[in-house]
Amino acid sequence: MVSNGAQVDQKDFPVLVTYLVKNFGPAGSAPAGQAPASGADADAKKILETACTACHDLDLVEDQHLSKEDWQMLVNSMIAKGASVGDKDVPMLVDYLAKTHGPKK
């Protein structure tokens, strides 16, 4: 919605997303065509939604279709620029990005 003109501060995204999922998301189900997220996937998605949206919206991430190695380099680059992702969370985030936003088949 931000890309369509909605005015929302980046710092408010996590709270807004949590509210929308809790109040309007399908209870216990995943979007059509997707399997429910595993615990690691849910954790990685939360990191993506909080750390990455501090600087840009998720459309930028969704437009990428990178290999796991390319995601690793990009995540490392973002951390070097100040992204708040802990060392222990990097492999989980990279795996999630490669699985959900990997090369198109």
C-alpha positions in Angstrom: 0.0 0.0 0.0 2.9 2.3 0.6 4.0 2.0 -3.0 0.4 3.1 -3.9 0.7 6.2 -1.7 -0.2 5.2 1.8 1.6 7.3 4.4 3.2 5.0 7.0 6.5 5.5 8.8 8.9 2.7 8.4 9.2 2.3 12.2 5.5 1.5 12.3 5.5 -1.3 9.8 6.1 -4.2 12.3 3.2 -3.1 14.5 1.0 -2.5 11.5 1.8 -5.9 10.0 1.3 -7.7 13.3 -2.1 -6.0 13.8 -3.3 -6.8 10.2 -2.2 -10.4 10.4 -3.8 -10.9 13.9 -7.1 -9.2 13.0 -7.5 -9.9 9.3 -5.2 -12.7 8.4 -6.6 -16.2 8.0 -6.3 -18.0 11.3 -3.8 -20.9 11.1 -3.6 -20.9 7.3 -1.1 -19.7 4.7 -1.9 -17.8 1.5 -3.3 -19.8 -1.3 -0.8 -22.1 -2.9 1.7 -21.9 0.0 2.4 -24.3 2.8 2.2 -23.0 6.4 5.5 -21.5 7.5 7.7 -23.6 9.7 9.0 -22.0 12.9 12.3 -21.0 11.2 10.4 -19.6 8.2 8.2 -17.6 10.5 11.2 -16.3 12.5 13.0 -15.4 9.3 10.0 -13.6 7.9 9.7 -11.6 11.0 13.4 -10.6 10.7 12.7 -9.6 7.1 9.7 -7.6 8.0 11.4 -5.7 10.8 15.1 -5.3 9.9 14.7 -4.9 6.1 11.8 -2.5 6.2 13.8 -0.1 8.4 15.2 1.2 5.1 13.0 0.1 2.3 9.7 -1.6 1.6 9.3 -5.3 0.9 8.5 -4.7 -2.8 12.2 -4.3 -3.3 12.9 -7.7 -1.8 10.0 -9.3 -3.7 11.3 -8.1 -7.0 14.6 -9.9 -6.5 15.0 -13.5 -7.6 18.5 -14.3 -6.4 20.4 -17.5 -5.8 21.2 -18.4 -2.2 24.8 -17.2 -2.7 23.6 -13.9 -4.1 21.2 -13.4 -1.1 24.1 -14.1 1.2 26.2 -11.4 -0.4 23.2 -9.0 -0.4 22.4 -9.7 3.3 26.1 -9.2 4.2 26.1 -5.9 2.3 22.9 -4.7 4.1 24.4 -5.6 7.5 27.6 -3.6 6.6 25.3 -0.7 5.9 23.6 -1.0 9.3 20.8 -3.6 9.0 20.0 -5.0 12.4 20.4 -8.7 11.8 22.2 -10.8 14.4 25.0 -13.2 13.2 23.0 -16.2 14.4 20.0 -15.1 12.3 21.8 -14.6 9.0 21.7 -18.3 7.8 18.0 -18.6 8.6 17.2 -15.3 6.8 19.3 -16.2 3.7 17.7 -19.7 3.5 14.2 -18.1 3.8 15.0 -15.5 1.1 16.4 -18.1 -1.3 13.4 -20.3 -0.7 10.7 -17.6 -1.1 12.5 -15.2 -3.5 14.9 -17.4 -5.3 15.4 -17.6 -9.1 12.3 -18.0 -11.1 11.8 -21.5 -12.6 
